[in-house]
């Protein structure tokens, strides 16, 4: 029985931060730090911090702005993180709230009611607590019967979840599956690190996956092929976890936020993505020219440009491989799903398309789809 993606939804936070705003805040912090530690800097005990710039950010990443859950704390040089109050256990959590928003949009897009969904998968780069599962909270909030669970494959979480959803349907455990990817990336971003303070934004996305007997949507996409790959690397990492408190003094260390070796990630991940997609297409006896669109992970404009050029011999364009990271920044597991949701209206029945995500792990998920 064929399995389809029948609906998608995107929740976009109300607050937006431009590169200009972010740089102003960061540079105020740098100036204050350097002035306060001038003696140690002069003696060589500490290294002077470098200023950031709009030109540096745009050239390094292609990012112009990002959406965030909370803006005031991020831009305050004395705070530089979102100011988000903890909620009581009997209140809907923030991450579930944004996931529910995206889910409702996806259900409308799929022409489905919550009562018609059998399972919920929350797939994102980090959840705000270990348990109970965010997916089960979303399930309750929407009034969905059945079951739910969380999964994390960093920036490839959503594509891996599509594979999981198809597996559940193929096994007869569900007919319709809701995938939510609520990415509150600003909570794990070190806004005091020049090399990464501009990278992430917040968003939530959702997808509805169904067997062919359940399809009500006019713009469904049949899942033709799925390829998944992982290879361990510490070049993209976040060491935050429940064991941090066991070693005195380590809880607030820099490695408890996102950090990476960007140059190695760029070289190693792009090479592997190109290899995997080429092999996938070859195994299907297809050519890259058979594909109308490539919805790629949205981490860095240069990564996407290189992947497209190596795969197709053509330049990056929104017609072939839409870019949303200029507005949204890197939204981890949600990036390719935003591109999918926003850039599909011109596609026709029978068109072959590719949805691909890649990131920490390393992990790659590549899915070939065909417009219904």
Residue frames relative to the residue before (quaternion, step in Angstrom):
aa qw qx qy qz dx dy dz
X 1.0000 0.0000 0.0000 0.0000 0.00 0.00 0.00
X 0.4344 -0.7126 0.4885 0.2546 3.58 -0.87 0.95
X 0.2270 -0.7553 0.6048 0.1105 3.54 -1.22 0.68
X 0.1541 -0.8206 0.5502 0.0110 3.56 -0.94 1.00
X 0.3252 -0.6214 0.6566 0.2775 3.50 -1.39 0.36
X 0.0945 -0.8552 0.5095 0.0071 3.59 -0.49 1.16
X 0.8205 0.0675 -0.0402 0.5662 3.60 1.17 -0.22
X 0.0588 -0.7810 0.6207 0.0366 3.55 -1.21 0.56
X 0.0400 -0.7939 0.6066 0.0139 3.53 -1.22 0.55
X 0.1561 -0.7855 0.5953 0.0645 3.56 -1.15 0.68
X 0.1577 -0.7361 0.6505 0.1008 3.55 -0.99 0.93
X 0.0852 -0.7893 0.6079 0.0148 3.57 -0.79 1.08
X 0.4464 -0.7001 0.4821 0.2795 3.64 -0.67 1.03
X 0.5641 -0.6320 0.4216 0.3232 3.56 -1.19 0.57
X 0.6952 0.4711 -0.2800 0.4652 3.60 1.12 -0.53
X 0.0802 -0.7905 0.6072 0.0059 3.55 -0.98 0.94
X 0.1455 -0.7830 0.6012 0.0652 3.57 -0.99 0.86
X 0.3015 -0.7496 0.5649 0.1675 3.57 -0.79 1.04
X 0.6482 -0.4871 0.4014 0.4260 3.55 -1.28 0.23
X 0.6216 0.5596 -0.3409 0.4293 3.57 1.00 -0.80
X 0.6707 0.4890 -0.2962 0.4725 3.58 0.90 -0.91
X 0.6712 0.5142 -0.3000 0.4417 3.56 0.90 -0.95
X 0.6632 0.5057 -0.2946 0.4666 3.57 0.97 -0.90
X 0.6285 0.5416 -0.3387 0.4437 3.58 0.95 -0.80
X 0.6698 0.4903 -0.2883 0.4774 3.57 0.93 -0.92
X 0.6716 0.5079 -0.2989 0.4491 3.57 0.86 -0.98
X 0.6938 0.4858 -0.2862 0.4480 3.57 0.85 -0.92
X 0.5914 0.5408 -0.3642 0.4746 3.58 1.14 -0.53
X 0.6335 0.5165 -0.3185 0.4800 3.56 1.03 -0.80
X 0.6633 0.5144 -0.3065 0.4489 3.60 0.87 -0.97
X 0.6585 0.5090 -0.3168 0.4549 3.57 0.87 -0.91
X 0.6657 0.4992 -0.2991 0.4670 3.58 0.92 -0.90
X 0.6446 0.5259 -0.3157 0.4564 3.60 0.96 -0.87
X 0.6904 0.4876 -0.2863 0.4512 3.57 0.82 -1.00
X 0.6532 0.5083 -0.3146 0.4648 3.57 1.01 -0.77
X 0.6824 0.4960 -0.2837 0.4559 3.58 0.96 -0.88
X 0.7755 0.3108 -0.1563 0.5268 3.59 1.12 -0.65
X 0.2250 0.8268 -0.4954 0.1425 3.58 1.20 0.47
X 0.6435 0.5352 -0.3279 0.4381 3.59 0.95 -0.82
X 0.6856 0.4676 -0.2830 0.4810 3.61 0.90 -0.93
X 0.6218 0.5321 -0.3355 0.4666 3.58 1.11 -0.69
X 0.6657 0.5080 -0.3015 0.4561 3.58 0.94 -0.87
X 0.7001 0.4588 -0.2690 0.4764 3.57 1.07 -0.72
X 0.5205 -0.6517 0.4036 0.3762 3.58 1.27 -0.22
X 0.4456 0.6998 -0.4490 0.3319 3.57 1.30 0.05
X 0.7787 0.1459 -0.0725 0.6059 3.56 1.12 -0.75
X 0.4113 -0.6917 0.5363 0.2547 3.54 -1.24 0.51
X 0.4851 -0.6644 0.4856 0.2958 3.55 -0.94 0.89
X 0.4004 -0.7160 0.5186 0.2411 3.59 -0.90 0.89
X 0.3683 -0.7324 0.5349 0.2047 3.57 -1.07 0.79
X 0.4950 -0.6500 0.4937 0.2978 3.54 -1.13 0.67
X 0.3707 -0.6901 0.5722 0.2428 3.55 -1.27 0.45
X 0.1202 -0.7844 0.6010 0.0951 3.59 -1.28 0.08
X 0.6153 -0.5457 0.4192 0.3846 3.55 -1.23 0.49
X 0.6455 0.5363 -0.3193 0.4402 3.57 0.99 -0.87
X 0.6369 0.5332 -0.3203 0.4554 3.58 1.01 -0.85
X 0.6728 0.5055 -0.2979 0.4506 3.59 0.87 -0.98
X 0.6926 0.4828 -0.2860 0.4533 3.57 0.80 -1.02
X 0.6726 0.4931 -0.2995 0.4634 3.58 0.96 -0.84
X 0.6977 0.4882 -0.2764 0.4456 3.58 0.95 -0.86
X 0.8481 0.2114 -0.0484 0.4835 3.57 0.96 -0.82
X 0.3993 -0.6933 0.5025 0.3277 3.58 1.03 -0.70
X 0.5231 0.6452 -0.3957 0.3918 3.58 1.32 0.08
X 0.1727 -0.7924 0.5795 0.0806 3.57 -0.94 0.95
X 0.7969 -0.0254 0.0612 0.6004 3.57 1.12 -0.67
X 0.1212 -0.7682 0.6206 0.1004 3.54 -1.35 0.02
X 0.3727 -0.6903 0.5708 0.2426 3.56 -1.25 0.54
X 0.0642 -0.8039 0.5911 0.0103 3.56 -1.05 0.78
X 0.5927 -0.5808 0.4377 0.3460 3.53 -1.24 0.57
X 0.7908 0.0184 0.0248 0.6113 3.57 1.05 -0.81
X 0.2749 -0.8252 0.4844 0.0936 3.55 -0.77 1.06
X 0.6391 0.5912 -0.3375 0.3581 3.58 0.91 -0.93
X 0.6893 0.4824 -0.2828 0.4606 3.58 0.88 -0.93
X 0.6232 0.5547 -0.3343 0.4384 3.57 1.04 -0.81
X 0.7626 0.3945 -0.1966 0.4734 3.58 0.92 -0.92
X 0.5407 0.5869 -0.4164 0.4357 3.58 1.25 0.04
X 0.4099 -0.7512 0.4553 0.2456 3.65 -0.45 1.14
X 0.6638 0.4954 -0.3056 0.4696 3.58 1.20 -0.39
X 0.7273 0.3839 -0.2206 0.5244 3.60 1.26 -0.26
X 0.0875 0.8694 -0.4863 0.0024 3.57 0.70 -1.22
X 0.6750 0.3252 -0.3729 0.5473 3.51 0.81 1.14
X 0.6243 -0.5409 0.3797 0.4166 3.62 -1.14 0.42
X 0.2981 -0.7224 0.5962 0.1840 3.55 -1.13 0.75
X 0.1442 0.7982 -0.5568 0.1788 3.55 -0.13 1.34
X 0.3375 -0.7590 0.5237 0.1890 3.57 -0.61 1.11
X 0.4947 -0.6300 0.5075 0.3175 3.55 -1.12 0.70
X 0.2977 -0.7485 0.5669 0.1727 3.54 -1.10 0.72
X 0.5810 -0.5878 0.4360 0.3561 3.54 -1.21 0.52
X 0.6578 -0.5478 0.3534 0.3772 3.55 -1.20 0.54
X 0.7106 0.4367 -0.2675 0.4825 3.59 1.11 -0.56
X 0.5817 0.5361 -0.3825 0.4775 3.59 1.31 0.23
X 0.5621 -0.5791 0.4625 0.3672 3.56 -1.19 0.55
X 0.4342 -0.7098 0.4876 0.2645 3.58 -0.76 1.01
X 0.6473 -0.5362 0.3774 0.3887 3.57 -1.22 0.52
X 0.6824 0.4945 -0.3017 0.4459 3.58 0.85 -0.93
X 0.6376 0.5015 -0.3240 0.4868 3.59 1.04 -0.72
X 0.6169 0.5722 -0.3418 0.4186 3.59 1.01 -0.80
X 0.7127 0.4277 -0.2701 0.4860 3.60 0.81 -0.96
X 0.6058 0.5478 -0.3531 0.4563 3.59 1.11 -0.61
X 0.6435 0.5232 -0.3148 0.4616 3.58 0.99 -0.84
X 0.6166 0.5487 -0.3412 0.4498 3.59 1.02 -0.78
X 0.6872 0.4636 -0.2766 0.4862 3.58 0.86 -0.98
X 0.6380 0.5505 -0.3237 0.4301 3.58 1.01 -0.85
X 0.6468 0.5198 -0.3251 0.4537 3.59 0.93 -0.85
X 0.6443 0.5110 -0.3160 0.4731 3.58 1.03 -0.75
X 0.6541 0.5076 -0.3112 0.4666 3.58 1.00 -0.82
X 0.6367 0.5270 -0.3255 0.4592 3.59 1.00 -0.78
X 0.6404 0.5025 -0.3243 0.4819 3.59 0.98 -0.80
X 0.6550 0.5254 -0.3010 0.4519 3.56 0.96 -0.91
X 0.7133 0.4268 -0.2373 0.5027 3.57 1.12 -0.73
X 0.3748 -0.7336 0.4736 0.3116 3.58 1.33 -0.14
X 0.4921 0.6438 -0.4225 0.4060 3.56 1.02 0.91
X 0.3239 -0.6853 0.6052 0.2432 3.53 -1.32 0.34
X 0.6426 -0.5257 0.3837 0.4043 3.57 -1.20 0.44
X 0.6210 0.5684 -0.3397 0.4194 3.59 1.07 -0.71
X 0.6653 0.5044 -0.2991 0.4621 3.60 1.22 -0.40
X 0.5860 0.5620 -0.3714 0.4504 3.61 1.29 -0.03
X 0.2976 -0.7900 0.5203 0.1288 3.57 -0.95 0.94
X 0.8138 0.0618 0.0061 0.5778 3.60 1.12 -0.56
X 0.1944 -0.7585 0.6133 0.1039 3.54 -1.25 0.60
X 0.0818 -0.7606 0.6425 0.0442 3.55 -0.98 0.91
X 0.1640 -0.7444 0.6394 0.1012 3.57 -0.86 1.00
X 0.0424 0.8179 -0.5647 0.1021 3.58 -0.35 1.26
X 0.3010 0.7433 -0.5413 0.2527 3.57 -0.39 1.23
X 0.6827 -0.5289 0.3274 0.3834 3.56 -1.29 0.27
X 0.7928 -0.0734 0.0232 0.6047 3.60 1.18 -0.40
X 0.2329 -0.7462 0.6065 0.1451 3.53 -1.11 0.74
X 0.5772 -0.6488 0.3796 0.3191 3.56 -1.10 0.63
X 0.7793 0.0956 -0.0982 0.6115 3.59 1.27 -0.04
X 0.5734 -0.5970 0.4290 0.3616 3.60 -1.21 0.42
X 0.7882 -0.1429 0.1305 0.5842 3.60 0.95 -0.86
X 0.4962 -0.1259 -0.8583 -0.0360 1.56 -2.31 1.00
X 0.6790 -0.5261 0.3305 0.3910 3.55 -1.19 0.60
X 0.5325 -0.6198 0.4768 0.3241 3.56 -1.05 0.81
X 0.6195 0.5696 -0.3431 0.4173 3.58 1.01 -0.80
X 0.6611 0.4997 -0.3102 0.4658 3.58 1.01 -0.79
X 0.6224 0.5198 -0.3399 0.4763 3.58 1.09 -0.66
X 0.6381 0.5071 -0.3152 0.4861 3.59 1.01 -0.81
X 0.6154 0.5618 -0.3239 0.4480 3.55 1.02 -0.87
X 0.6801 0.4831 -0.2796 0.4753 3.57 0.90 -0.97
X 0.6645 0.5287 -0.3055 0.4309 3.57 0.90 -0.95
X 0.7245 0.4180 -0.2312 0.4968 3.57 1.09 -0.72
X 0.4389 -0.7046 0.4543 0.3233 3.59 1.24 -0.28
X 0.3696 0.7308 -0.4839 0.3086 3.55 1.10 0.75
X 0.3266 -0.7155 0.5818 0.2072 3.57 -0.99 0.83
X 0.5830 0.6015 -0.4098 0.3610 3.59 -1.24 -0.05
X 0.5851 -0.5783 0.4433 0.3559 3.59 -0.85 -0.94
X 0.0920 -0.7840 0.6095 0.0729 3.53 -1.34 0.24
X 0.0215 0.7910 -0.6114 0.0040 3.57 -1.22 0.46
X 0.4324 -0.6855 0.5318 0.2456 3.54 -1.31 0.48
X 0.0204 0.7749 -0.6315 -0.0162 3.55 -1.24 0.47
X 0.1328 -0.7975 0.5880 0.0248 3.55 -1.14 0.73
X 0.1382 0.7341 -0.6565 0.1045 3.53 -0.75 1.15
X 0.5907 -0.6094 0.3309 0.4127 3.53 1.10 0.96
X 0.8536 -0.1276 0.0861 0.4977 3.59 -0.90 -0.89
X 0.6612 0.4739 -0.3136 0.4899 3.60 1.25 -0.15
X 0.3244 0.7992 -0.4686 0.1912 3.58 1.27 0.11
X 0.6942 0.4939 -0.3000 0.4290 3.61 0.80 -0.93
X 0.6810 0.4691 -0.3058 0.4719 3.60 0.91 -0.82
X 0.6242 0.5092 -0.3404 0.4850 3.59 1.04 -0.68
X 0.6366 0.5272 -0.3279 0.4575 3.59 1.07 -0.70
X 0.5884 0.5502 -0.3662 0.4658 3.58 1.10 -0.61
X 0.6372 0.5123 -0.3185 0.4797 3.57 1.03 -0.81
X 0.6455 0.5163 -0.3138 0.4672 3.58 0.99 -0.83
X 0.6577 0.5173 -0.3073 0.4532 3.57 0.93 -0.93
X 0.6450 0.5045 -0.3189 0.4772 3.58 0.97 -0.83
X 0.6390 0.5317 -0.3230 0.4523 3.57 1.01 -0.80
X 0.6368 0.5234 -0.3220 0.4657 3.58 1.01 -0.82
X 0.6731 0.4880 -0.2879 0.4753 3.56 0.98 -0.88
X 0.6521 0.5128 -0.3141 0.4617 3.60 0.92 -0.87
X 0.7001 0.4650 -0.2649 0.4728 3.59 1.09 -0.74
X 0.5055 -0.6730 0.4104 0.3509 3.58 1.26 -0.09
X 0.4747 0.6849 -0.4340 0.3423 3.60 1.23 0.28
X 0.7889 0.0411 -0.0239 0.6127 3.58 1.27 -0.32
X 0.3348 -0.7126 0.5745 0.2240 3.53 -1.26 0.45
X 0.7848 0.0958 -0.0286 0.6116 3.55 1.13 -0.74
X 0.0804 -0.8037 0.5895 -0.0035 3.57 -0.87 1.03
X 0.2352 -0.7478 0.6077 0.1276 3.55 -1.04 0.89
X 0.1202 -0.7687 0.6259 0.0549 3.58 -0.89 1.00
X 0.0427 -0.7829 0.6202 0.0249 3.59 -0.86 0.94
X 0.0970 -0.7851 0.6114 0.0203 3.55 -1.05 0.87
X 0.0275 0.8213 -0.5666 0.0603 3.58 0.18 1.27
X 0.0445 -0.8362 0.5456 -0.0329 3.57 -0.28 1.27
X 0.0161 -0.7734 0.6328 -0.0330 3.58 -0.34 1.27
X 0.0625 -0.8735 0.4828 -0.0029 3.53 0.63 1.26
X 0.5883 0.6044 -0.3786 0.3812 3.59 1.07 -0.62
X 0.6056 0.5826 -0.3521 0.4120 3.59 1.17 -0.50
X 0.7610 0.3240 -0.1960 0.5267 3.61 1.15 -0.46
X 0.5338 0.6285 -0.4047 0.3953 3.58 1.26 0.29
X 0.3422 -0.7224 0.5662 0.2013 3.56 -0.97 0.91
X 0.2043 -0.8230 0.5230 0.0859 3.57 -0.12 1.30
X 0.6286 0.5095 -0.3425 0.4774 3.61 1.29 0.07
X 0.5936 0.5469 -0.3624 0.4661 3.58 1.31 0.16
X 0.4293 -0.7437 0.4509 0.2437 3.58 -0.44 1.20
X 0.7029 0.4999 -0.2763 0.4240 3.58 0.95 -0.84
X 0.8168 0.2379 -0.1182 0.5122 3.60 1.15 -0.38
X 0.4512 0.7374 -0.4376 0.2474 3.62 1.22 -0.19
X 0.7060 0.4684 -0.2391 0.4742 3.60 1.23 -0.45
X 0.5058 0.7406 -0.3795 0.2275 3.57 1.23 -0.42
X 0.8439 0.2997 -0.1135 0.4303 3.58 0.59 -1.15
X 0.1013 -0.7412 0.6571 0.0925 3.48 -1.43 0.37
X 0.4696 -0.6718 0.5045 0.2712 3.56 -1.33 0.29
X 0.1620 0.7582 -0.6155 0.1414 3.55 -1.14 0.73
X 0.1199 -0.7488 0.6312 0.1630 3.57 -1.31 0.00
X 0.0842 -0.7859 0.6110 0.0439 3.55 -1.05 0.79
X 0.1041 -0.7828 0.6095 0.0699 3.55 -1.28 0.31
X 0.1166 -0.7703 0.6250 0.0488 3.54 -1.22 0.66
X 0.2186 -0.7257 0.6313 0.1645 3.54 -1.22 0.55
X 0.1012 -0.7856 0.6104 0.0057 3.57 -0.83 1.12
X 0.0492 0.8345 -0.5415 0.0894 3.61 -0.73 1.03
X 0.4811 -0.6039 0.5259 0.3568 3.53 -1.27 0.31
X 0.7051 -0.5303 0.2774 0.3803 3.55 -1.19 0.58
X 0.6306 0.5528 -0.3428 0.4235 3.61 1.10 -0.55
X 0.6892 0.4905 -0.2716 0.4590 3.59 1.24 -0.40
X 0.5131 0.7059 -0.3960 0.2856 3.58 1.23 -0.41
X 0.0361 -0.7896 0.6124 -0.0120 3.56 -0.88 1.07
X 0.5865 0.6136 -0.3484 0.3977 3.57 1.26 -0.36
X 0.4308 -0.7008 0.5128 0.2458 3.55 -1.16 0.69
X 0.7489 0.3350 -0.2054 0.5337 3.59 1.22 -0.29
X 0.1964 0.7981 -0.5345 0.1967 3.54 0.80 1.08
X 0.2276 -0.7609 0.5958 0.1192 3.54 -1.29 0.51
X 0.3248 -0.7522 0.5439 0.1813 3.56 -0.65 1.14
X 0.3715 -0.7116 0.5536 0.2219 3.56 -0.96 0.92
X 0.1951 -0.8258 0.5258 0.0595 3.55 -0.43 1.29
X 0.8007 -0.0922 0.1166 0.5803 3.56 0.90 -0.93
X 0.1072 -0.7801 0.6147 0.0445 3.55 -1.16 0.72
X 0.0184 -0.7720 0.6353 0.0047 3.54 -0.98 0.91
X 0.0651 -0.7927 0.6061 -0.0003 3.57 -0.87 1.02
X 0.0249 0.7998 -0.5982 0.0433 3.56 -1.04 0.78
X 0.0228 0.7765 -0.6297 0.0026 3.57 -1.09 0.76
X 0.0314 0.7592 -0.6497 0.0239 3.51 -1.22 0.69
X 0.4520 -0.7367 0.4247 0.2695 3.57 -0.59 1.11
X 0.1431 0.7519 -0.6331 0.1156 3.52 -1.06 0.94
X 0.3061 -0.7440 0.5650 0.1831 3.57 -1.11 0.71
X 0.4124 0.7423 -0.4499 0.2765 3.59 1.24 0.21
X 0.7210 0.1670 -0.1881 0.6457 3.59 1.32 -0.15
X 0.1696 0.8297 -0.4964 0.1909 3.58 -0.40 1.17
X 0.0062 -0.7313 0.6813 0.0327 3.51 -1.41 0.44
X 0.2134 -0.8352 0.5004 0.0802 3.58 -0.48 1.22
X 0.3622 0.7358 -0.5004 0.2774 3.61 1.20 0.30
X 0.2836 0.7645 -0.5430 0.2007 3.57 -0.93 0.86
X 0.7017 -0.5035 0.3114 0.3965 3.53 -1.28 0.23
X 0.6426 0.5258 -0.3312 0.4482 3.62 1.21 -0.28
X 0.4269 0.7297 -0.4539 0.2815 3.62 1.25 -0.15
X 0.6651 0.5350 -0.3079 0.4203 3.59 0.96 -0.82
X 0.5795 0.6223 -0.3686 0.3757 3.59 1.22 -0.33
X 0.7178 0.3295 -0.2251 0.5706 3.58 1.24 -0.37
X 0.4070 -0.7483 0.4643 0.2426 3.62 -0.33 1.20
X 0.8285 0.2615 -0.1963 0.4546 3.54 -0.98 0.93
X 0.6455 0.5608 -0.3306 0.3993 3.61 1.19 -0.16
X 0.4873 0.7178 -0.4186 0.2685 3.61 1.19 -0.36
X 0.7797 0.3379 -0.1853 0.4935 3.59 0.93 -0.79
X 0.3578 0.7606 -0.4790 0.2529 3.60 1.22 0.25
X 0.6531 -0.5569 0.3556 0.3700 3.57 -1.20 0.59
X 0.6528 0.5305 -0.3317 0.4270 3.60 1.05 -0.62
X 0.5693 0.5692 -0.3959 0.4418 3.61 1.26 0.07
X 0.6415 0.3851 -0.3190 0.5817 3.54 1.37 0.32
X 0.7035 -0.4404 0.3336 0.4471 3.58 -1.28 0.13
X 0.1704 0.7478 -0.6380 0.0685 3.55 -1.13 0.75
X 0.0369 -0.8172 0.5750 -0.0145 3.57 -1.15 0.55
X 0.3507 -0.6348 0.6294 0.2790 3.48 -1.43 0.19
X 0.2774 -0.8488 0.4266 0.1433 3.52 0.26 1.36
X 0.6658 0.5193 -0.3215 0.4286 3.60 0.88 -0.86
X 0.6643 0.4880 -0.3055 0.4767 3.58 0.97 -0.85
X 0.6240 0.5415 -0.3360 0.4522 3.57 0.99 -0.84
X 0.6492 0.5341 -0.3168 0.4392 3.56 0.87 -0.98
X 0.7181 0.4626 -0.2588 0.4510 3.56 0.73 -1.08
X 0.7399 0.4473 -0.2451 0.4387 3.57 0.74 -1.05
X 0.6949 0.4791 -0.2912 0.4503 3.59 0.90 -0.87
X 0.6625 0.5051 -0.3285 0.4450 3.61 0.84 -0.87
X 0.6310 0.5370 -0.3309 0.4516 3.57 0.99 -0.81
X 0.7049 0.4643 -0.2683 0.4643 3.58 0.89 -0.93
X 0.6133 0.5448 -0.3512 0.4513 3.60 1.04 -0.69
X 0.6579 0.5030 -0.3045 0.4706 3.57 0.89 -0.93
X 0.6548 0.5173 -0.3132 0.4533 3.58 0.93 -0.89
X 0.6880 0.4942 -0.2922 0.4439 3.58 0.83 -0.97
X 0.6745 0.4863 -0.3075 0.4626 3.61 0.88 -0.88
X 0.6277 0.5320 -0.3363 0.4581 3.58 0.97 -0.81
X 0.6746 0.4881 -0.2917 0.4707 3.57 0.91 -0.93
X 0.6326 0.5399 -0.3276 0.4483 3.57 0.98 -0.83
X 0.6867 0.4805 -0.2773 0.4698 3.57 0.87 -0.99
X 0.6404 0.5248 -0.3184 0.4616 3.57 1.01 -0.84
X 0.6592 0.5130 -0.3094 0.4545 3.58 0.96 -0.85
X 0.6866 0.4555 -0.2714 0.4974 3.57 1.17 -0.56
X 0.3931 -0.7323 0.4539 0.3211 3.57 1.37 -0.04
X 0.4805 0.6318 -0.4467 0.4129 3.53 0.99 0.96
X 0.3391 -0.6839 0.5974 0.2459 3.54 -1.39 0.14
X 0.6040 -0.5534 0.4171 0.3935 3.58 -1.16 0.50
X 0.6056 0.5704 -0.3479 0.4323 3.58 1.18 -0.52
X 0.5715 0.5889 -0.3766 0.4299 3.58 1.28 -0.23
X 0.6647 0.5223 -0.2931 0.4466 3.60 1.27 -0.29
X 0.3882 -0.7414 0.5120 0.1937 3.51 -0.84 1.08
X 0.8208 0.0178 0.0370 0.5698 3.59 1.02 -0.77
X 0.1743 -0.7398 0.6411 0.1065 3.53 -1.27 0.64
X 0.1126 -0.7706 0.6252 0.0515 3.57 -0.59 1.17
X 0.0603 -0.8454 0.5302 -0.0223 3.55 -0.14 1.32
X 0.6451 -0.4842 0.4254 0.4105 3.54 -1.32 0.35
X 0.2949 -0.7855 0.5302 0.1222 3.57 -0.99 0.89
X 0.1978 0.7955 -0.5428 0.1827 3.57 0.25 1.28
X 0.8012 -0.0671 0.1342 0.5792 3.54 0.85 -1.00
X 0.5055 -0.6872 0.4313 0.2936 3.58 -0.77 1.02
X 0.6559 0.5233 -0.3180 0.4414 3.59 1.04 -0.74
X 0.5985 0.5447 -0.3573 0.4664 3.60 1.11 -0.63
X 0.6946 0.4741 -0.2808 0.4624 3.57 0.84 -0.96
X 0.6302 0.5349 -0.3341 0.4529 3.55 1.03 -0.79
X 0.6769 0.4922 -0.2937 0.4618 3.58 0.91 -0.93
X 0.6433 0.5251 -0.3224 0.4544 3.60 0.95 -0.86
X 0.6735 0.4921 -0.2939 0.4668 3.58 0.89 -0.93
X 0.6654 0.5068 -0.3096 0.4523 3.58 0.90 -0.89
X 0.6843 0.4794 -0.2922 0.4652 3.59 0.94 -0.87
X 0.6896 0.4819 -0.2854 0.4590 3.59 1.02 -0.76
X 0.8332 0.2616 -0.0782 0.4808 3.56 0.82 -1.02
X 0.3918 -0.7055 0.4979 0.3177 3.57 1.14 -0.54
X 0.6354 0.5092 -0.3222 0.4828 3.56 1.32 0.15
X 0.5691 -0.5843 0.4534 0.3595 3.54 -1.29 0.31
X 0.5989 -0.5594 0.4379 0.3696 3.54 -1.25 0.50
X 0.1103 0.7752 -0.6148 0.0939 3.58 -0.95 0.94
X 0.5865 -0.5865 0.4249 0.3626 3.57 -1.18 0.54
X 0.5810 0.5794 -0.3735 0.4326 3.58 1.15 -0.49
X 0.7521 0.3685 -0.1967 0.5098 3.57 0.96 -0.88
X 0.8067 -0.0122 0.0709 0.5865 3.59 0.78 -1.04
X 0.2348 -0.8320 0.4850 0.1318 3.59 0.22 1.28
X 0.2334 -0.7600 0.5961 0.1122 3.54 -1.14 0.79
X 0.0437 -0.7954 0.6045 0.0089 3.57 -0.85 0.99
X 0.5024 0.6906 -0.4125 0.3169 3.61 1.25 -0.24
X 0.5349 0.6126 -0.4189 0.4039 3.61 1.16 -0.37
X 0.7392 0.3742 -0.2068 0.5204 3.59 1.09 -0.72
X 0.7827 0.3584 -0.1579 0.4837 3.59 0.93 -0.96
X 0.3268 -0.7165 0.5188 0.3327 3.59 1.23 -0.53
X 0.6937 -0.4065 0.3439 0.4850 3.58 -1.25 -0.38
X 0.0710 -0.8097 0.5824 0.0080 3.57 -0.66 1.11
X 0.5525 -0.6535 0.3758 0.3557 3.57 1.14 0.78
X 0.8700 -0.0711 0.0469 0.4857 3.58 -0.90 -0.94
X 0.6493 0.5647 -0.3087 0.4053 3.59 1.21 -0.42
X 0.4949 0.7343 -0.4015 0.2340 3.60 1.16 -0.57
X 0.7210 0.4268 -0.2617 0.4790 3.58 0.71 -1.03
X 0.6228 0.5403 -0.3424 0.4506 3.60 1.15 -0.57
X 0.5923 0.5343 -0.3612 0.4829 3.61 1.11 -0.62
X 0.6595 0.5052 -0.3057 0.4652 3.58 0.87 -0.95
X 0.6315 0.5335 -0.3172 0.4647 3.59 0.99 -0.86
X 0.6970 0.4948 -0.2710 0.4426 3.56 0.85 -1.01
X 0.7609 0.4135 -0.2030 0.4571 3.58 0.93 -0.90
X 0.7888 0.2814 -0.1368 0.5291 3.61 1.12 -0.53
X 0.4865 0.6493 -0.4645 0.3550 3.58 0.35 1.24
X 0.4704 0.7326 -0.4148 0.2645 3.58 1.26 -0.27
X 0.7051 0.4691 -0.2689 0.4589 3.60 1.10 -0.60
X 0.5197 0.6564 -0.4155 0.3556 3.60 1.23 -0.02
X 0.2841 -0.7674 0.5596 0.1311 3.56 -1.19 0.68
X 0.6769 -0.4797 0.3684 0.4195 3.54 -1.28 0.35
X 0.7763 0.3135 -0.2547 0.4838 3.56 -0.89 0.98
X 0.5147 0.6471 -0.4245 0.3689 3.59 1.20 -0.32
X 0.2765 -0.7363 0.5958 0.1624 3.56 -1.01 0.89
X 0.0193 -0.7941 0.6054 -0.0505 3.55 -0.96 0.96
X 0.2494 -0.7731 0.5671 0.1359 3.55 -1.23 0.41
X 0.1498 -0.7614 0.6286 0.0522 3.54 -1.00 0.97
X 0.0852 0.8272 -0.5442 0.1109 3.58 -0.53 1.13
X 0.0345 -0.7771 0.6283 0.0116 3.56 -1.01 0.88
X 0.0032 0.7942 -0.6067 0.0333 3.55 -1.20 0.57
X 0.2622 0.7773 -0.5422 0.1818 3.54 -1.10 0.65
X 0.8491 -0.1393 0.1048 0.4987 3.53 -1.23 -0.64
X 0.4572 0.6448 -0.5131 0.3346 3.46 -1.13 0.78
X 0.3397 0.4366 -0.2842 -0.7831 1.61 0.93 -2.34
X 0.0896 -0.7883 0.6065 0.0515 3.54 -1.18 0.59
X 0.0409 -0.7749 0.6308 0.0022 3.54 -1.14 0.77
X 0.0067 -0.7715 0.6361 0.0058 3.54 -0.99 0.88
X 0.0013 -0.8125 0.5808 -0.0511 3.59 -0.64 1.12
X 0.0478 -0.8229 0.5639 -0.0509 3.55 -0.64 1.19
X 0.2329 -0.7532 0.6039 0.1173 3.55 -0.85 1.04
X 0.0675 -0.8042 0.5902 -0.0199 3.55 -0.80 1.10
X 0.1532 -0.7579 0.6215 0.1263 3.56 -1.31 0.33
X 0.4715 -0.6803 0.4861 0.2804 3.55 -0.83 1.01
X 0.4801 -0.6967 0.4647 0.2612 3.57 -0.81 1.10
